Amino acid sequence: MRWLLYPVKCLLAGFVAMQIFFALQIALWIGLDPSSTAFQRAEHWRLCTWHWNCSMQSKWTPYEKISNNLKRAVLVSEDDIFFQHKGVRVEDMQKAWQKNQQQNQQKAQAGNKSKTVLRGGSTITQQLAKNLFLSSEQNYLRKGQELIITGLLELTLSKQRLFEIYLNSVEWGEGIFGVGAASQHYYASTPAGLSREQAAALASALPAPKCFDKQQYCRRGSINYSARQEFILENMDRVALAPYPKSGTSK
């Protein structure tokens, strides 16, 4: 029996060591800005490995220099109660789980044995956890690790810091990461100078940023970006930002 316990202990030790690594890395980001994310590195490999020239755009912008228009627009689009919850919205996850179960049953009845795909229910913190550390593969093991990292992020970093890192690392098009690069790419502007309409347009892109940027990525279906922009514009004023006043010059 001892030889059976040894690999179990090794796996457990490796799991614990990985969580310690994640925790230490997150602690560094209290004062240091992440240089890149796991998703950015994966995209860099995909776009640049077999090409002499490839475009990867990213420019860090401090939180106070990002327009409040964009902050509110992104909250409406992705997580309208981000500053109120603790990192996970259980009700949304339950709805996503139920939807996945229904889709799996439909696939089984149709004889489709494809792998389970998790959909929806992710908060901004969960999206950040995935982008910073994990692959784009969708399964329950990765989702479990995502939840652990989400807890570490919420325990270690302030909500404002989490939102700042998210806005500076999220994908906004092919090879376009962060609000600094997105503002320049689409509007030749700075994040502080974005209008309400421009902010709503950028926020509407987040569910499918490559499709927003290039038509070739819309082959599997398209999003009605105009309708999303209208919805975001109508709801921008009802969402709350940081629950305490912050100094700065953002609009």
DRENDO-1510 file (C-alpha; in Angstrom, 1 decimal, always signed):
<recs>
REC; n; res; u; v; w
REC; 1; MET; +0.0; +0.0; +0.0 .
REC; 2; ARG; +2.9; +2.4; +0.7 .
REC; 3; TRP; +3.9; +2.5; -3.0 .
REC; 4; LEU; +0.3; +3.5; -3.8 .
REC; 5; LEU; +0.5; +6.4; -1.3 .
REC; 6; TYR; +3.8; +7.8; -2.7 .
REC; 7; PRO; +2.4; +9.1; -6.0 .
REC; 8; VAL; -0.6; +10.5; -4.2 .
REC; 9; LYS; +1.7; +12.4; -1.8 .
REC; 10; CYS; +3.8; +13.7; -4.7 .
REC; 11; LEU; +0.7; +14.9; -6.5 .
REC; 12; LEU; -0.5; +16.6; -3.3 .
REC; 13; ALA; +2.9; +18.2; -2.7 .
REC; 14; GLY; +3.0; +19.5; -6.3 .
REC; 15; PHE; -0.5; +20.9; -5.9 .
REC; 16; VAL; +0.4; +22.7; -2.7 .
REC; 17; ALA; +3.6; +24.1; -4.2 .
REC; 18; MET; +1.7; +25.4; -7.2 .
REC; 19; GLN; -0.8; +27.3; -4.9 .
REC; 20; ILE; +2.2; +28.8; -3.0 .
REC; 21; PHE; +3.7; +30.0; -6.3 .
REC; 22; PHE; +0.4; +31.6; -7.3 .
REC; 23; ALA; +0.1; +33.3; -3.9 .
REC; 24; LEU; +3.6; +34.7; -4.0 .
REC; 25; GLN; +3.2; +35.9; -7.5 .
REC; 26; ILE; +0.0; +37.7; -6.6 .
REC; 27; ALA; +1.6; +39.3; -3.5 .
REC; 28; LEU; +4.2; +40.8; -5.8 .
REC; 29; TRP; +1.5; +42.6; -7.8 .
REC; 30; ILE; +0.5; +44.7; -4.8 .
REC; 31; GLY; +3.3; +47.0; -5.8 .
REC; 32; LEU; +4.5; +45.7; -9.2 .
REC; 33; ASP; +2.6; +45.6; -12.5 .
REC; 34; PRO; +2.4; +42.2; -14.3 .
REC; 35; SER; +4.7; +42.2; -17.3 .
REC; 36; SER; +2.5; +39.8; -19.1 .
REC; 37; THR; -0.2; +37.1; -18.6 .
REC; 38; ALA; -0.4; +33.5; -19.5 .
REC; 39; PHE; -2.9; +34.3; -22.2 .
REC; 40; GLN; -0.7; +37.0; -23.7 .
REC; 41; ARG; +2.3; +34.7; -23.9 .
REC; 42; ALA; +0.1; +32.1; -25.6 .
REC; 43; GLU; -1.1; +34.6; -28.1 .
REC; 44; HIS; +2.5; +35.8; -28.7 .
REC; 45; TRP; +3.5; +32.3; -29.4 .
REC; 46; ARG; +0.6; +31.7; -31.8 .
REC; 47; LEU; +1.1; +35.0; -33.7 .
REC; 48; CYS; +4.8; +35.4; -33.7 .
REC; 49; THR; +6.4; +31.9; -33.7 .
REC; 50; TRP; +6.2; +31.3; -37.4 .
REC; 51; HIS; +6.2; +34.9; -38.6 .
REC; 52; TRP; +9.0; +37.4; -39.0 .
REC; 53; ASN; +6.7; +40.3; -38.3 .
REC; 54; CYS; +3.9; +40.2; -35.8 .
REC; 55; SER; +2.0; +42.9; -33.9 .
REC; 56; MET; +1.6; +42.7; -30.1 .
REC; 57; GLN; +0.3; +45.9; -28.6 .
REC; 58; SER; +0.2; +46.6; -24.9 .
REC; 59; LYS; +0.7; +49.7; -22.8 .
REC; 60; TRP; +0.1; +50.0; -19.1 .
REC; 61; THR; -2.1; +52.8; -17.9 .
REC; 62; PRO; -2.5; +53.7; -14.2 .
REC; 63; TYR; -6.0; +53.3; -12.8 .
REC; 64; GLU; -6.5; +57.1; -12.2 .
REC; 65; LYS; -5.7; +57.8; -15.9 .
REC; 66; ILE; -8.4; +55.6; -17.2 .
REC; 67; SER; -11.7; +57.3; -18.0 .
REC; 68; ASN; -14.5; +56.5; -15.6 .
REC; 69; ASN; -16.6; +56.2; -18.8 .
REC; 70; LEU; -14.7; +53.1; -19.7 .
REC; 71; LYS; -14.6; +51.7; -16.1 .
REC; 72; ARG; -18.4; +51.9; -15.9 .
REC; 73; ALA; -18.9; +50.5; -19.4 .
REC; 74; VAL; -16.7; +47.5; -18.7 .
REC; 75; LEU; -18.6; +46.8; -15.4 .
REC; 76; VAL; -21.9; +46.9; -17.3 .
REC; 77; SER; -20.6; +44.6; -19.9 .
REC; 78; GLU; -18.8; +42.1; -17.7 .
REC; 79; ASP; -19.6; +42.3; -14.0 .
REC; 80; ASP; -21.9; +45.1; -12.8 .
REC; 81; ILE; -21.5; +44.4; -9.1 .
REC; 82; PHE; -17.8; +43.8; -9.1 .
REC; 83; PHE; -17.1; +46.2; -6.3 .
REC; 84; GLN; -19.8; +44.5; -4.1 .
REC; 85; HIS; -19.2; +40.8; -4.4 .
REC; 86; LYS; -16.3; +38.6; -3.1 .
REC; 87; GLY; -15.0; +37.3; -6.4 .
REC; 88; VAL; -17.7; +34.8; -7.3 .
REC; 89; ARG; -21.3; +35.2; -8.2 .
REC; 90; VAL; -22.8; +31.9; -7.1 .
REC; 91; GLU; -26.2; +32.4; -8.7 .
REC; 92; ASP; -24.6; +33.1; -12.1 .
REC; 93; MET; -22.3; +30.0; -11.8 .
REC; 94; GLN; -25.4; +27.8; -10.9 .
REC; 95; LYS; -27.2; +29.1; -14.0 .
REC; 96; ALA; -24.1; +28.4; -16.2 .
REC; 97; TRP; -23.8; +24.9; -14.7 .
REC; 98; GLN; -27.4; +24.1; -15.4 .
REC; 99; LYS; -27.0; +25.4; -19.0 .
REC; 100; ASN; -23.9; +23.1; -19.4 .
REC; 101; GLN; -25.9; +20.1; -18.1 .
REC; 102; GLN; -28.7; +20.7; -20.5 .
REC; 103; GLN; -26.3; +21.1; -23.4 .
REC; 104; ASN; -24.5; +17.9; -22.4 .
REC; 105; GLN; -27.8; +16.0; -22.3 .
REC; 106; GLN; -28.7; +17.3; -25.7 .
REC; 107; LYS; -25.3; +16.2; -27.1 .
REC; 108; ALA; -25.7; +12.7; -25.5 .
REC; 109; GLN; -29.1; +12.3; -27.1 .
REC; 110; ALA; -27.7; +13.3; -30.4 .
REC; 111; GLY; -24.7; +10.9; -30.1 .
REC; 112; ASN; -22.2; +13.7; -29.7 .
REC; 113; LYS; -19.3; +12.6; -27.4 .
REC; 114; SER; -17.4; +15.9; -27.4 .
REC; 115; LYS; -15.8; +17.2; -24.2 .
REC; 116; THR; -17.8; +19.3; -21.7 .
REC; 117; VAL; -17.4; +23.0; -22.2 .
REC; 118; LEU; -18.0; +25.5; -19.4 .
REC; 119; ARG; -19.9; +28.6; -20.3 .
REC; 120; GLY; -20.6; +31.9; -18.6 .
REC; 121; GLY; -20.9; +32.8; -14.9 .
REC; 122; SER; -17.4; +34.3; -14.6 .
REC; 123; THR; -16.8; +37.5; -12.7 .
REC; 124; ILE; -14.0; +40.0; -13.6 .
REC; 125; THR; -11.8; +38.4; -10.9 .
REC; 126; GLN; -12.4; +35.0; -12.3 .
REC; 127; GLN; -11.6; +36.2; -15.8 .
REC; 128; LEU; -8.4; +37.8; -14.5 .
REC; 129; ALA; -7.4; +34.6; -12.7 .
REC; 130; LYS; -7.8; +32.6; -15.9 .
REC; 131; ASN; -5.9; +35.2; -18.0 .
REC; 132; LEU; -3.0; +35.6; -15.6 .
REC; 133; PHE; -2.2; +32.0; -14.9 .
REC; 134; LEU; -4.3; +29.4; -16.8 .
REC; 135; SER; -4.8; +28.0; -20.3 .
REC; 136; SER; -7.9; +28.7; -22.4 .
REC; 137; GLU; -8.9; +25.0; -22.1 .
REC; 138; GLN; -12.3; +24.7; -20.6 .
REC; 139; ASN; -13.0; +21.9; -18.1 .
REC; 140; TYR; -13.9; +21.4; -14.5 .
REC; 141; LEU; -10.4; +20.9; -13.3 .
REC; 142; ARG; -9.3; +24.2; -14.7 .
REC; 143; LYS; -12.4; +25.8; -13.3 .
REC; 144; GLY; -11.6; +24.5; -9.9 .
REC; 145; GLN; -8.1; +26.0; -10.1 .
REC; 146; GLU; -9.6; +29.2; -11.4 .
REC; 147; LEU; -11.7; +29.5; -8.2 .
REC; 148; ILE; -8.7; +28.9; -5.9 .
REC; 149; ILE; -6.8; +31.7; -7.7 .
REC; 150; THR; -9.8; +33.9; -7.6 .
REC; 151; GLY; -9.9; +33.6; -3.8 .
REC; 152; LEU; -6.1; +34.4; -3.6 .
REC; 153; LEU; -6.6; +37.5; -5.7 .
REC; 154; GLU; -9.5; +38.7; -3.7 .
REC; 155; LEU; -7.7; +38.1; -0.4 .
REC; 156; THR; -4.4; +39.8; -1.5 .
REC; 157; LEU; -5.3; +42.7; -3.8 .
REC; 158; SER; -7.8; +45.5; -3.4 .
REC; 159; LYS; -10.8; +45.7; -5.8 .
REC; 160; GLN; -9.3; +48.8; -7.4 .
REC; 161; ARG; -6.0; +47.0; -8.0 .
REC; 162; LEU; -7.8; +44.0; -9.5 .
REC; 163; PHE; -9.7; +46.2; -11.8 .
REC; 164; GLU; -6.6; +48.1; -12.8 .
REC; 165; ILE; -4.8; +44.9; -13.7 .
REC; 166; TYR; -7.8; +43.6; -15.6 .
REC; 167; LEU; -8.2; +46.7; -17.7 .
REC; 168; ASN; -4.5; +46.6; -18.6 .
REC; 169; SER; -4.3; +42.9; -19.5 .
REC; 170; VAL; -7.7; +41.9; -21.1 .
REC; 171; GLU; -7.7; +41.2; -24.8 .
REC; 172; TRP; -9.3; +43.8; -27.0 .
REC; 173; GLY; -8.5; +42.4; -30.5 .
REC; 174; GLU; -5.9; +40.2; -32.2 .
REC; 175; GLY; -2.6; +41.1; -30.4 .
REC; 176; ILE; -4.2; +44.0; -28.6 .
REC; 177; PHE; -4.0; +43.9; -24.8 .
REC; 178; GLY; -5.1; +46.5; -22.3 .
REC; 179; VAL; -6.9; +49.7; -22.5 .
REC; 180; GLY; -3.9; +51.8; -23.5 .
REC; 181; ALA; -3.3; +49.8; -26.7 .
REC; 182; ALA; -7.0; +49.5; -27.4 .
REC; 183; SER; -7.6; +53.3; -27.1 .
REC; 184; GLN; -4.7; +54.0; -29.4 .
REC; 185; HIS; -5.6; +51.2; -31.9 .
REC; 186; TYR; -9.3; +52.0; -32.4 .
REC; 187; TYR; -9.6; +55.7; -31.6 .
REC; 188; ALA; -6.0; +57.2; -31.7 .
REC; 189; SER; -6.8; +58.4; -28.1 .
REC; 190; THR; -5.6; +57.9; -24.6 .
REC; 191; PRO; -7.7; +55.9; -22.0 .
REC; 192; ALA; -8.4; +59.2; -20.2 .
REC; 193; GLY; -9.9; +60.8; -23.3 .
REC; 194; LEU; -12.4; +58.2; -24.3 .
REC; 195; SER; -16.0; +59.4; -24.7 .
REC; 196; ARG; -19.0; +57.6; -23.5 .
REC; 197; GLU; -19.8; +56.2; -26.9 .
REC; 198; GLN; -16.2; +55.0; -27.4 .
REC; 199; ALA; -16.1; +53.4; -24.0 .
REC; 200; ALA; -19.3; +51.6; -24.7 .
REC; 201; ALA; -18.0; +50.4; -28.0 .
REC; 202; LEU; -14.8; +49.0; -26.4 .
REC; 203; ALA; -16.7; +47.4; -23.6 .
REC; 204; SER; -19.1; +45.7; -26.1 .
REC; 205; ALA; -16.0; +44.0; -27.7 .
REC; 206; LEU; -15.0; +42.1; -24.6 .
REC; 207; PRO; -17.0; +38.9; -25.1 .
REC; 208; ALA; -15.5; +38.4; -28.5 .
REC; 209; PRO; -12.6; +40.8; -29.0 .
REC; 210; LYS; -11.1; +39.2; -32.1 .
REC; 211; CYS; -14.4; +39.3; -33.9 .
REC; 212; PHE; -14.7; +43.0; -33.0 .
REC; 213; ASP; -11.3; +43.6; -34.5 .
REC; 214; LYS; -11.3; +41.3; -37.5 .
REC; 215; GLN; -14.2; +39.9; -39.5 .
REC; 216; GLN; -12.3; +36.6; -40.1 .
REC; 217; TYR; -12.9; +35.6; -36.5 .
REC; 218; CYS; -16.7; +35.9; -36.8 .
REC; 219; ARG; -17.2; +32.7; -38.8 .
REC; 220; ARG; -18.7; +30.7; -35.9 .
REC; 221; GLY; -21.3; +33.3; -35.2 .
REC; 222; SER; -21.4; +37.0; -34.6 .
REC; 223; ILE; -22.3; +39.3; -31.7 .
REC; 224; ASN; -24.7; +42.3; -32.2 .
REC; 225; TYR; -22.2; +44.8; -31.0 .
REC; 226; SER; -24.5; +47.8; -31.7 .
REC; 227; ALA; -27.2; +46.3; -29.4 .
REC; 228; ARG; -24.6; +45.7; -26.7 .
REC; 229; GLN; -23.3; +49.3; -27.0 .
REC; 230; GLU; -26.8; +50.6; -26.6 .
REC; 231; PHE; -27.4; +48.5; -23.5 .
REC; 232; ILE; -24.1; +49.6; -22.0 .
REC; 233; LEU; -24.8; +53.3; -22.7 .
REC; 234; GLU; -28.3; +53.0; -21.0 .
REC; 235; ASN; -26.8; +51.4; -17.9 .
REC; 236; MET; -23.5; +53.1; -17.4 .
REC; 237; ASP; -24.7; +55.5; -14.8 .
REC; 238; ARG; -26.2; +52.9; -12.5 .
REC; 239; VAL; -23.0; +51.0; -11.7 .
REC; 240; ALA; -20.8; +51.9; -8.8 .
REC; 241; LEU; -17.0; +52.2; -9.0 .
REC; 242; ALA; -14.6; +52.0; -6.0 .
REC; 243; PRO; -16.6; +52.2; -2.7 .
REC; 244; TYR; -14.3; +54.9; -1.4 .
REC; 245; PRO; -13.1; +58.2; -3.0 .
REC; 246; LYS; -9.9; +58.1; -5.0 .
REC; 247; SER; -7.7; +61.0; -6.1 .
REC; 248; GLY; -7.0; +61.4; -9.8 .
REC; 249; THR; -7.9; +63.2; -13.0 .
REC; 250; SER; -9.9; +60.6; -14.8 .
REC; 251; LYS; -13.2; +61.7; -16.4 .
</recs>
